[in-house]
Amino acid sequence: MTIKEQFGVYFSLVPDFRDPHYTSYKLNDILLLFMCGMLCGMRDFDEIHEMLEERWDVLRKHVDCKKLPCPTTFSNIISNLNPERLQLCLQGIFRNVFAEKLPEGSQISIDGKAIRGVDIQIVTAYSNDGRMSLGQVVIDKKKSEIKAVRDLLDLLDLRDKVVTFDAIHCQKDTLQKVIQNKGDYVVQVKKNQESLYDDIAGLFRLKDTIGDVFETRDKGHGRIETRICRTLHPECVDNGYFEGWSKLQAIFSVERKFEKNGVVSEETSYYISSLKPNAEKLLGYTRRHWEIESFHWILDVVCREDKNGKRIQNTQVCMNIMRKFAISMMKKYIEHTKPKKTAISANMRKCLFNAQNLEKVLAFFDL
């Protein structure tokens, strides 16, 4: 199948709101061209149009457009798309291309990110093994992040998955929902749960309460970083004191020591989990939670999402979905083709500077 045929199969699943009698451009073509702009790291409709204009001689063969759509056309169409259907369409591409079944114990990291200019926050569920967004919910002024995350959990298949959260979601009702949906959780404990935090910290100060221990030591960027994960002995957890927390099996701490230029700094974090108290595995889940923060960093720094300037909420949400898909596409391409430069930004620049590189990324997704 050609690139046009490949992506046309899935983009046709996104409902077209326009009257077909007054339509100059196919929705499939608009979405494919828009995705090309995202893969090149373009920020907004004007930049996307300028990039496509420079590469039109190469890209026009992949669409049925006789001429390049103007920025206003892109804006009008994207701002009126159904974001839920768009998300399902892009997820379908990933699932069918890679046909990957996430392993048991696969991690789903959940975190929120604000978008400046439209006063909204988008909470994303990120598959660490699948390297893609599994779903998202939009938070406005009338909705809290805690409630939004609970709604998001109902949209996800959590069976045999491990969900990791920041401390704000250390809430009994939230963790109970994870267990009800057949998943497990790892969540940090901070002062927002003051009594729980103080009780856990106190137990770690007592003698003979430590169970399993695992330590890692990494060198890089001019510093030495040591992490020590310690779990509480199961008897400290199973005594009924923590019974209000659904299926709680492990309470653990992660001590981090940073040494640079002879200066040592330390910090200790506490966590609870429904998993068994295996220090090595638990430390792995806490370390990988940063991947969703890295995902959001790419959105901000590489894709310059906060500098987009679009004030229409639906426009920002749909562009956010497309950016995430473009990042996930590029990550999968890098993972499988192993180019010399593995940075997302470097490979997006290669697509920008050379249309043949962009075609290689698109052709890699042979549906």
N, C-alpha and C positions, 0 to 999 in steps of 0.2 A: 504493500500500500504506500501511496505517496504521503508526504507530511500533511498535505491538505486533507486527504482522506482519513488519515489516522486521527487527527484532532477533531475533524468534522464529526466523526461518529459520536464523540462524547460532548462536544460543545453544543450539539443539536439537542441535548437533554436539558439545556438551560432555556426556559420559556422566553419567547420573544414577545414583548408587550406591544410592539408596533403594529400598525395596520399594514398588512402585506401589499396593499395597493399603493402605498406611499413610502415604500422602502427602497432605498438606493443601494444599500450595502447589506449583505448577509450577516447575521449575528455571528456565525462561525468565523467569518473573515475578520470581523472587528475583534473578537476575543483572541484569535491567533496573533494578529498584529500587535494587540495590546500586550500579550504574553511575550512577544519578541522584545518589546520595549522594556519590560520588567527584567528579562534575562540579561539585558545590557545595563541594568542598574539605573534606568531612567526614573526620574522623580515624579514627573507630572505629565499631563497631556501634551503640553507644548514641547517638552523635551522628547517625549515619545514620537511625536510627529516629526520633529527635526531629525531624529535618528532614522526613522523609516524613510524620510525623504532622501537622505544620503544613500540609503541601501535599497532604494525602491527597484532598481534594475535587477537586483538579485531576488528580492523577496516577493515581487509581484507574481512570480510563477507559482507561488504557494497559495494564492487566493484568487477569487473570481472578480475582484474589484478592477474596474477599468482605470480608475484613478485613486490616488491615496485619499482616505477620509481626512477631513480637517480636524483640528483639536476640539472644536465645538461638537462635532459629531461624536467623537470618542466620549466627551464629557456627558452629553445628553443620554447616550446609551448606557454607559457604565453606571450613572447615577440612578437609573431606573431598574437595574437588574434585581432579581430576587437573590439575596445573599445566601440563603439556605440552600437553594437549588444549585447555585454556583459552587458552594462548598462540596456538595454531594457529587457533582460532576467531576471536580478535580480529584477528590478522593478516589472515585471510580477509575480514573486514569492510572493512579498509583497502584491500586490493588490489582488491576489487570495486567499492567506492564511487568510488575515484579512478582506478583502472585506469592507474596511472602506471608507466611503464617507466623505471627508474632509468637515467640516461645513462651512457655509457662514462666511466670515471674517477670515478664516483660514490663518495663517501667513506663508509666505515664506521668509526666511532670505537668503540674498546673500552676500557672502564674498569670498575673494581670499586667497590662501595659497601657498607660495613658497615651492618648493622641491629642497633641496640643492643637488648639484652634477650633475644635468642635466639642470640647469639654465632655469627652466620653472616654471610657476605659474598656478595653477588650480583654477578656479572660480567655486564655488559650489552653487547650489540652494537647500536649506535645508527646508524640511517641518517640522515645529515645532510641529504640532499636529500628523503628521504621523511618526515622528522620523526617517526620511530617506532622502537620497539624491534623488532629483527629476531630476537632470541633472547637467552637468558640461561642461565647455569649457576649452581648454588648451591655455595658452598664452605663446608665445615665444618672442624673441627679436623684431620681426617685428610687433607685435600686442600690442595695449594698453589694459589695463584692462577695461577702459570705453567702448571701442568698443566691447570687448569680452562680457561684461555684456549685451549690447544691442542685440548681437547675441543670447545669452542665453535666454533672455526674449522671443524671437520669437519661442523658442523650448518648452516653458512651457504653460500649461493651466492656465491662470491667472484669469479666470472668477470668480468673487466673492471672490478673494483672496487679501490679503494685503501683499505687498512686502516691506520689510525693507532693507535699505542700509546704508553703511557708508557714510561719508561726500563727499568722492571722486566722488560719483555718484549723487550728487546734481547738475544735469545737465538737462537743459530744454528738450533736445531731449530724454534723457533716461526716464524721468518721463512721457513725452508725449507718449512714446511707451507703458508704463504700462497702461495708460488710454485707448489707442487704442486697447489694448488686453483685455479690460473689467475688469481690476484690479484696485486696489487702492495702494497708496504708503505712507510710512512714512520714511523720510530721514533727517539725521542730517545736519545742516548748520554750516560750519566753514569758516575760512578766505580764502579758495579757491574760495568762492563766497563773496568777501569782501564787496561789496556794499550791497548785500542782508543781510549779517551778521550784518553790521553796522545799517542798517535800522531797522531790527528786534530788536536788542539790544536797540536801541533808543526808539522804541515804548514801550518796557517794562519798560523803565525808566520814562515814562510819567504817569500822574495821570489818573485814570478812564479809563484805557485801558484793565484792566484784566477782563476776563469773568469767565469761570469755573475754579475751583481749587480742587485738590485732593491731599491728603497727606498720605504717609505710613511711618511706623516706625518699624524697625527690629533690634533685638538684637541677636548677635551671634559672636563667635570667638573673644570674648573680646572687642567688639566694638558695638556702637549704630549707625545705619545708617538711616537717615531721607531723604525721597525723597518728593519733593513738585512739582507737575505739575500744571502749570498755562497756560491757553489759552488766547490769545488776544480776545477782544470782536469782534464779527462778523463784526461790522461796520468798524473796522480797516483793515479787510481782504478784504471786498467786495467793497472797494472804487475805484477799478480799478488800483491801483498802482502796484499790483502784478499780473496783468492779463496775463503776459507772461508765468506764471507757470500753467501748465495744471490742470484745475479743483481744484485749491488750495482752500481749505475750512477752514483749521486750521493752525494757527501758534502758537507754544507753547514752553515753556521753562521747563526744568527739573533741579531743584536745588537739589544738593546732599550735605548733611552734614554728616561728619564722625567724631565720637567722640571715642577716645581710650586713656585710661590712662590720662584723663583730657585734652587732646589735641584735638582741633576741627579744621577740615579742610573743606573747602567748594569749590564747583565748580558748574558752571551753563552751561548747554548745550541748544542749540536752535534747533528746528525742524520745518519742514513744512509737511503738509499732505493733501491728497485729502479727508480724512474722516471728518465727522462732529466734531466740537470742544467739544468732551467729554473727560475731563481730565483723568478720571479713565481708560478708554479704551486706550487712547493714551499712558499713562504711561506704561500700560501693554505691548504694542507692543515694546516700547523701552527697557523694561527690558528683554523681551524674546529674543531680538536680540542676547544677549550674548550666547544663546544656540549653535549657529553655531560656535562661537569662542571656546566654550567648546568642540564641536565636533572636531575641528581642534587641540585642545590641546590634546585630547585623541590620535589622529593620531600621534602627535609628541612625547608625553611622554609615553603613554602606548604601542603603536604599534611601536614606535621609527622609524617613517617613514624617518626622515631626516638622519638617520644613516644606511639606507639600502645600499647605495653605488653603486647601479646599474646605469650605465651610458646611457643605451638605453632608449630613451624617451617613446616609446610605452610600454616597460616593466613597467616603473614607473606609467604610466597612468592606465594600467590594474590592477596593484597591488593596486593603490589608490582606484579604484572602488571596488575591492574585500574587502579591509580593511573597507571601509565605510559600505558595506553591512554586514560584520561581526559585526561591532559595532552596527548597527541598529538591526540585529538579536538578539544580546545580550540584547540591551535595551528593545526590545519587550518581550523577555523571562523573564527578571527581572520584567517588568511591570505586566505581567500576573501571574507569579508564586510566586512573592513576597518572595524571599529567605531572610534569616537572613542578609546576607551581600549584599548590593545593588550596590556596586561599580563595574564598568565595569572590572577593573583590577582584582578584587578579583574573579569574576566569570570566567574570562579567565584563571586564575591560577587553579581554580577547574577543568576546562576542561583539562588543561595540566597535572595535577597530577592524574586524574582519568578518564579513557576513558569512563566509564559509565555516568559520568556527561556530557561529550561531546555528547554522544548518546542521552541523554535527551534533550539537546538543539536542536539537529537535528530533533529528533522525534516530538518536539513541533511544527515544521513547517509541520504539516500534510496537504499535498496538496490534 
